[in-house]
Amino acid sequence: MASGGPGRACPRSYHYGAAALSGKPVVNIETLWVAGGLYGNSSALQALLALYQREPGPKALVFNGDFHWFDVDGHDFKEINDAVLRHLATRGNVETELALPEREAGCGCGYPDWVGDAEVERSNRIIERLRATASCRPEALQHLGALPMHLVAQVGSERVAVVHGDADSLAGWGFSQEVLATEAGRADAAAAFERAQARIFASSHSCLPVLQCFPGGRVIANNGAAGMPNFRGTSFGLATRISVAPSRAALYGVAAGNLYIEAMPLEYDPAAWARRFVAQWPAGSDAHRSYYERIANGPRYGMHQAVRPEAALAA
Ligand SMILES: [Fe+2]
């Protein structure tokens, strides 16, 4: 265990290093959907599956971690778990701390300094509550523990590395919008493409979306959250779509090499989801205090902040 205390520390077992991503692709397809941070939102799950079903051609859907979080109701937990495991999936820190808990890892989020102590403590209590639900499903836990931390997909002629955190760690924040807003952060991220032998990284974990372009037609696509609003005044989740052909339904996107990398809105019924959330996390509960404002109104973040062309590197 690294230093930092529960919720802040990154367990050593989370580290894999970018070179671990240079292996063989698990699929060879024309369209890849990546949905990180579903957070137990069953309404967003249905919206995602409906969109994915309509996708033509050879395709795959990857849930790249943290598909569980708010789903402390046993029925919701099972619904999310069963649906996700019908597709490709990698573990996030949530699934890891459910299935393979490390002493003093807390939620395993590896929260950076800009996240306050009270929020970190609430997250540590949320994972405890979710553990109680998951402990009734030993088979599910076995499956979650056996999931990989990352995978590589061949999309058209390009390699796409799918991670939960960043190029080096399951709960790394190197692909967060905050770190990618710094020159040093972009320099570190740019160096990882070579080590991973990938043109594109698809990530999640840090909860806010960013589509960061790099020289040489390389891109980091962080979908933010599939199961929570990602921009102020909006009420939809986001998934990343990477394909040889563009989509008409994309919110925004960029081209890299022969591929199109796009953010796809997951339009679910916000009122129905808010009711479902409050039924599990009533006012005053830890998740309600940390997340209800975002669920109702979105985070203080705008779409114009998410799309970052290569020119931004020189800033
Ligand atoms: Fe995470």
Boltz pocket constraint, residues with backbone or C-beta under 6 A from the ligand:
constraints:
  - pocket:
      binder: B
      contacts: [[A, 65], [A, 66], [A, 92], [A, 93], [A, 94], [A, 109], [A, 164], [A, 170], [A, 171], [A, 204], [A, 205], [A, 206]]
      max_distance: 6.0
